[in-house]
Amino acid sequence: MRIGVITFPGTLDDVDAARAVRYAGAQPVALWHADHDLQGVDAVIVPGGFSYGDYLRAGAIASIAPIMTEVVAAAGRGTPVLGICNGFQILCEAGLLPGALTRNVGLHFVCRDQRLRVESSATAWTGDLTAGQEILVPLKSGEGRFVADAATIDQLEGDGRVVFRYAGANPNGAMSAIAGISSADGRVVGLMPHPEHAIDALTGPSQDGLALFTSVLQGAASPV
């Protein structure tokens, strides 16, 4: 399986995401922000960082980059897409996921190992996890507070589209402690914490994050 990893100017975690793809047993494919070519990949990862310096709003400029035109079209055809941190912001700005990510409560940059509760295993990226399971992955963001209007929150909750929730203290004031959500078909997932930094006990707080990348190997083959 070939999984594309996009690099924008300011992306920081593309190499880490590619490493996670290799750990999962797939082939990472480097994708460039200015291109209109997904190179026939089976899934796409929009990694973390500070795309275009986070000018205007985090992810706003990246959401209209040429490569994202192709990502939006591919997602419409059912291609699995994972947005991590800045990638989550980009997916929201591009309209692939609802809501927005705003400045953390207290306006502090949060950098810590964070426990997450898995709320849904019914997505292309969480099939190897179990609902109710807790995982430990790093969180590092200044604009990670998920917000949406009440009707959107109710719909996400009612449709089972909240994928991850912060366990314990809410680190950034996210509404309903939401750490990650999915599209209606479960093929597009965005989350603020960094599973790609938790794939090896030598370099991360756990190996819990690897399950997202192994999940898509099965999830890409058949729609959720």
FIDO-558963 format. One record per residue (C-alpha): residue number from 1; residue in three letters; x, y, z. Coordinates in steps of 0.05 Angstrom, whole numbers, plus 5000, padded with zeros to 4 digits. Example, Ala and Ser with C-alpha at 12.3 -4.5 7.8 and 13.67 -1.06 7.14 Angstrom:
BEGIN
resi:1&resn:ALA&east:5246&north:4910&up:5156
resi:2&resn:SER&east:5273&north:4979&up:5143
This chain:
BEGIN
resi:1&resn:MET&east:5000&north:5000&up:5000
resi:2&resn:ARG&east:5025&north:5070&up:4982
resi:3&resn:ILE&east:5008&north:5127&up:5030
resi:4&resn:GLY&east:5021&north:5199&up:5009
resi:5&resn:VAL&east:5051&north:5248&up:5059
resi:6&resn:ILE&east:5044&north:5321&up:5040
resi:7&resn:THR&east:5098&north:5373&up:5053
resi:8&resn:PHE&east:5079&north:5447&up:5056
resi:9&resn:PRO&east:5127&north:5504&up:5070
resi:10&resn:GLY&east:5131&north:5502&up:5146
resi:11&resn:THR&east:5112&north:5428&up:5154
resi:12&resn:LEU&east:5151&north:5397&up:5211
resi:13&resn:ASP&east:5126&north:5326&up:5219
resi:14&resn:ASP&east:5125&north:5298&up:5148
resi:15&resn:VAL&east:5188&north:5256&up:5161
resi:16&resn:ASP&east:5157&north:5228&up:5225
resi:17&resn:ALA&east:5093&north:5211&up:5188
resi:18&resn:ALA&east:5131&north:5176&up:5133
resi:19&resn:ARG&east:5169&north:5137&up:5186
resi:20&resn:ALA&east:5103&north:5115&up:5218
resi:21&resn:VAL&east:5078&north:5092&up:5150
resi:22&resn:ARG&east:5141&north:5049&up:5141
resi:23&resn:TYR&east:5133&north:5021&up:5212
resi:24&resn:ALA&east:5062&north:5001&up:5194
resi:25&resn:GLY&east:5087&north:4963&up:5133
resi:26&resn:ALA&east:5066&north:5011&up:5078
resi:27&resn:GLN&east:5105&north:5053&up:5029
resi:28&resn:PRO&east:5107&north:5129&up:5041
resi:29&resn:VAL&east:5103&north:5173&up:4980
resi:30&resn:ALA&east:5126&north:5246&up:4985
resi:31&resn:LEU&east:5074&north:5296&up:4959
resi:32&resn:TRP&east:5091&north:5369&up:4947
resi:33&resn:HIS&east:5042&north:5426&up:4964
resi:34&resn:ALA&east:5048&north:5459&up:4895
resi:35&resn:ASP&east:5033&north:5397&up:4854
resi:36&resn:HIS&east:4967&north:5372&up:4825
resi:37&resn:ASP&east:4988&north:5299&up:4829
resi:38&resn:LEU&east:4973&north:5248&up:4884
resi:39&resn:GLN&east:5016&north:5197&up:4847
resi:40&resn:GLY&east:4962&north:5144&up:4852
resi:41&resn:VAL&east:4968&north:5135&up:4928
resi:42&resn:ASP&east:4918&north:5094&up:4967
resi:43&resn:ALA&east:4913&north:5142&up:5026
resi:44&resn:VAL&east:4938&north:5211&up:5045
resi:45&resn:ILE&east:4967&north:5240&up:5109
resi:46&resn:VAL&east:4966&north:5315&up:5120
resi:47&resn:PRO&east:5020&north:5322&up:5175
resi:48&resn:GLY&east:5033&north:5373&up:5229
resi:49&resn:GLY&east:5074&north:5436&up:5231
resi:50&resn:PHE&east:5062&north:5509&up:5214
resi:51&resn:SER&east:5042&north:5509&up:5141
resi:52&resn:TYR&east:5056&north:5576&up:5108
resi:53&resn:GLY&east:5075&north:5602&up:5177
resi:54&resn:ASP&east:5003&north:5596&up:5202
resi:55&resn:TYR&east:4989&north:5664&up:5172
resi:56&resn:LEU&east:4916&north:5687&up:5169
resi:57&resn:ARG&east:4891&north:5626&up:5208
resi:58&resn:ALA&east:4927&north:5561&up:5221
resi:59&resn:GLY&east:4917&north:5518&up:5159
resi:60&resn:ALA&east:4879&north:5571&up:5120
resi:61&resn:ILE&east:4930&north:5582&up:5064
resi:62&resn:ALA&east:4948&north:5508&up:5059
resi:63&resn:SER&east:4875&north:5490&up:5050
resi:64&resn:ILE&east:4876&north:5524&up:4981
resi:65&resn:ALA&east:4944&north:5497&up:4959
resi:66&resn:PRO&east:4942&north:5459&up:4892
resi:67&resn:ILE&east:4953&north:5391&up:4925
resi:68&resn:MET&east:4892&north:5401&up:4970
resi:69&resn:THR&east:4847&north:5407&up:4909
resi:70&resn:GLU&east:4868&north:5336&up:4893
resi:71&resn:VAL&east:4860&north:5313&up:4965
resi:72&resn:VAL&east:4789&north:5341&up:4969
resi:73&resn:ALA&east:4771&north:5306&up:4904
resi:74&resn:ALA&east:4803&north:5240&up:4927
resi:75&resn:ALA&east:4766&north:5243&up:4993
resi:76&resn:GLY&east:4702&north:5250&up:4954
resi:77&resn:ARG&east:4718&north:5185&up:4920
resi:78&resn:GLY&east:4730&north:5150&up:4987
resi:79&resn:THR&east:4806&north:5155&up:4994
resi:80&resn:PRO&east:4825&north:5154&up:5067
resi:81&resn:VAL&east:4855&north:5220&up:5092
resi:82&resn:LEU&east:4887&north:5232&up:5160
resi:83&resn:GLY&east:4901&north:5303&up:5185
resi:84&resn:ILE&east:4947&north:5310&up:5246
resi:85&resn:CYS&east:4951&north:5375&up:5285
resi:86&resn:ASN&east:4963&north:5428&up:5231
resi:87&resn:GLY&east:4935&north:5375&up:5183
resi:88&resn:PHE&east:4871&north:5374&up:5224
resi:89&resn:GLN&east:4867&north:5449&up:5218
resi:90&resn:ILE&east:4878&north:5444&up:5143
resi:91&resn:LEU&east:4822&north:5392&up:5135
resi:92&resn:CYS&east:4774&north:5437&up:5173
resi:93&resn:GLU&east:4794&north:5497&up:5131
resi:94&resn:ALA&east:4785&north:5457&up:5068
resi:95&resn:GLY&east:4715&north:5436&up:5088
resi:96&resn:LEU&east:4731&north:5362&up:5094
resi:97&resn:LEU&east:4715&north:5364&up:5168
resi:98&resn:PRO&east:4668&north:5411&up:5206
resi:99&resn:GLY&east:4686&north:5460&up:5261
resi:100&resn:ALA&east:4750&north:5499&up:5272
resi:101&resn:LEU&east:4813&north:5498&up:5315
resi:102&resn:THR&east:4825&north:5561&up:5355
resi:103&resn:ARG&east:4875&north:5587&up:5406
resi:104&resn:ASN&east:4881&north:5544&up:5468
resi:105&resn:VAL&east:4846&north:5568&up:5531
resi:106&resn:GLY&east:4897&north:5611&up:5568
resi:107&resn:LEU&east:4933&north:5625&up:5502
resi:108&resn:HIS&east:4989&north:5577&up:5521
resi:109&resn:PHE&east:5025&north:5529&up:5474
resi:110&resn:VAL&east:5013&north:5459&up:5503
resi:111&resn:CYS&east:5067&north:5407&up:5497
resi:112&resn:ARG&east:5057&north:5343&up:5536
resi:113&resn:ASP&east:5043&north:5268&up:5532
resi:114&resn:GLN&east:4968&north:5264&up:5530
resi:115&resn:ARG&east:4919&north:5207&up:5544
resi:116&resn:LEU&east:4863&north:5200&up:5494
resi:117&resn:ARG&east:4800&north:5158&up:5499
resi:118&resn:VAL&east:4782&north:5123&up:5434
resi:119&resn:GLU&east:4709&north:5139&up:5421
resi:120&resn:SER&east:4702&north:5104&up:5353
resi:121&resn:SER&east:4737&north:5047&up:5319
resi:122&resn:ALA&east:4690&north:5052&up:5259
resi:123&resn:THR&east:4737&north:5094&up:5215
resi:124&resn:ALA&east:4790&north:5077&up:5164
resi:125&resn:TRP&east:4843&north:5100&up:5213
resi:126&resn:THR&east:4820&north:5068&up:5279
resi:127&resn:GLY&east:4799&north:4997&up:5261
resi:128&resn:ASP&east:4857&north:4969&up:5301
resi:129&resn:LEU&east:4835&north:5006&up:5363
resi:130&resn:THR&east:4777&north:4992&up:5410
resi:131&resn:ALA&east:4723&north:5041&up:5432
resi:132&resn:GLY&east:4736&north:5058&up:5505
resi:133&resn:GLN&east:4810&north:5043&up:5500
resi:134&resn:GLU&east:4859&north:5096&up:5524
resi:135&resn:ILE&east:4922&north:5112&up:5486
resi:136&resn:LEU&east:4981&north:5157&up:5503
resi:137&resn:VAL&east:5009&north:5203&up:5449
resi:138&resn:PRO&east:5044&north:5271&up:5448
resi:139&resn:LEU&east:5004&north:5336&up:5441
resi:140&resn:LYS&east:5039&north:5399&up:5418
resi:141&resn:SER&east:4997&north:5457&up:5394
resi:142&resn:GLY&east:4979&north:5529&up:5408
resi:143&resn:GLU&east:4914&north:5529&up:5367
resi:144&resn:GLY&east:4885&north:5462&up:5385
resi:145&resn:ARG&east:4818&north:5481&up:5416
resi:146&resn:PHE&east:4763&north:5448&up:5375
resi:147&resn:VAL&east:4702&north:5491&up:5369
resi:148&resn:ALA&east:4636&north:5486&up:5331
resi:149&resn:ASP&east:4565&north:5511&up:5338
resi:150&resn:ALA&east:4519&north:5471&up:5383
resi:151&resn:ALA&east:4482&north:5438&up:5326
resi:152&resn:THR&east:4548&north:5412&up:5296
resi:153&resn:ILE&east:4572&north:5385&up:5363
resi:154&resn:ASP&east:4505&north:5350&up:5373
resi:155&resn:GLN&east:4510&north:5320&up:5303
resi:156&resn:LEU&east:4581&north:5296&up:5313
resi:157&resn:GLU&east:4562&north:5264&up:5380
resi:158&resn:GLY&east:4498&north:5234&up:5354
resi:159&resn:ASP&east:4529&north:5205&up:5291
resi:160&resn:GLY&east:4588&north:5175&up:5329
resi:161&resn:ARG&east:4637&north:5220&up:5292
resi:162&resn:VAL&east:4677&north:5240&up:5354
resi:163&resn:VAL&east:4736&north:5193&up:5345
resi:164&resn:PHE&east:4782&north:5215&up:5402
resi:165&resn:ARG&east:4769&north:5253&up:5467
resi:166&resn:TYR&east:4818&north:5280&up:5517
resi:167&resn:ALA&east:4821&north:5236&up:5579
resi:168&resn:GLY&east:4830&north:5269&up:5646
resi:169&resn:ALA&east:4840&north:5344&up:5645
resi:170&resn:ASN&east:4821&north:5380&up:5581
resi:171&resn:PRO&east:4889&north:5410&up:5559
resi:172&resn:ASN&east:4864&north:5464&up:5512
resi:173&resn:GLY&east:4791&north:5477&up:5528
resi:174&resn:ALA&east:4764&north:5439&up:5467
resi:175&resn:MET&east:4689&north:5434&up:5466
resi:176&resn:SER&east:4665&north:5368&up:5494
resi:177&resn:ALA&east:4739&north:5352&up:5503
resi:178&resn:ILE&east:4742&north:5333&up:5430
resi:179&resn:ALA&east:4811&north:5313&up:5406
resi:180&resn:GLY&east:4792&north:5283&up:5338
resi:181&resn:ILE&east:4733&north:5275&up:5292
resi:182&resn:SER&east:4715&north:5240&up:5227
resi:183&resn:SER&east:4676&north:5253&up:5164
resi:184&resn:ALA&east:4607&north:5222&up:5157
resi:185&resn:ASP&east:4635&north:5162&up:5119
resi:186&resn:GLY&east:4692&north:5151&up:5168
resi:187&resn:ARG&east:4745&north:5157&up:5114
resi:188&resn:VAL&east:4772&north:5225&up:5135
resi:189&resn:VAL&east:4798&north:5234&up:5206
resi:190&resn:GLY&east:4831&north:5293&up:5239
resi:191&resn:LEU&east:4862&north:5297&up:5308
resi:192&resn:MET&east:4905&north:5347&up:5345
resi:193&resn:PRO&east:4953&north:5299&up:5382
resi:194&resn:HIS&east:5010&north:5265&up:5345
resi:195&resn:PRO&east:5004&north:5189&up:5337
resi:196&resn:GLU&east:5065&north:5190&up:5291
resi:197&resn:HIS&east:5107&north:5208&up:5352
resi:198&resn:ALA&east:5083&north:5146&up:5390
resi:199&resn:ILE&east:5103&north:5088&up:5346
resi:200&resn:ASP&east:5166&north:5065&up:5381
resi:201&resn:ALA&east:5179&north:5059&up:5456
resi:202&resn:LEU&east:5250&north:5083&up:5444
resi:203&resn:THR&east:5229&north:5150&up:5416
resi:204&resn:GLY&east:5159&north:5162&up:5444
resi:205&resn:PRO&east:5117&north:5154&up:5506
resi:206&resn:SER&east:5085&north:5091&up:5478
resi:207&resn:GLN&east:5073&north:5052&up:5414
resi:208&resn:ASP&east:4998&north:5067&up:5416
resi:209&resn:GLY&east:4999&north:5113&up:5356
resi:210&resn:LEU&east:5021&north:5059&up:5308
resi:211&resn:ALA&east:4951&north:5030&up:5308
resi:212&resn:LEU&east:4925&north:5088&up:5267
resi:213&resn:PHE&east:4974&north:5073&up:5211
resi:214&resn:THR&east:4963&north:4998&up:5212
resi:215&resn:SER&east:4888&north:5009&up:5213
resi:216&resn:VAL&east:4887&north:5042&up:5145
resi:217&resn:LEU&east:4921&north:4983&up:5112
resi:218&resn:GLN&east:4855&north:4946&up:5122
resi:219&resn:GLY&east:4811&north:5008&up:5121
resi:220&resn:ALA&east:4832&north:5030&up:5052
resi:221&resn:ALA&east:4811&north:4965&up:5021
resi:222&resn:SER&east:4738&north:4969&up:5038
resi:223&resn:PRO&east:4696&north:5031&up:5056
resi:224&resn:VAL&east:4674&north:5037&up:5128
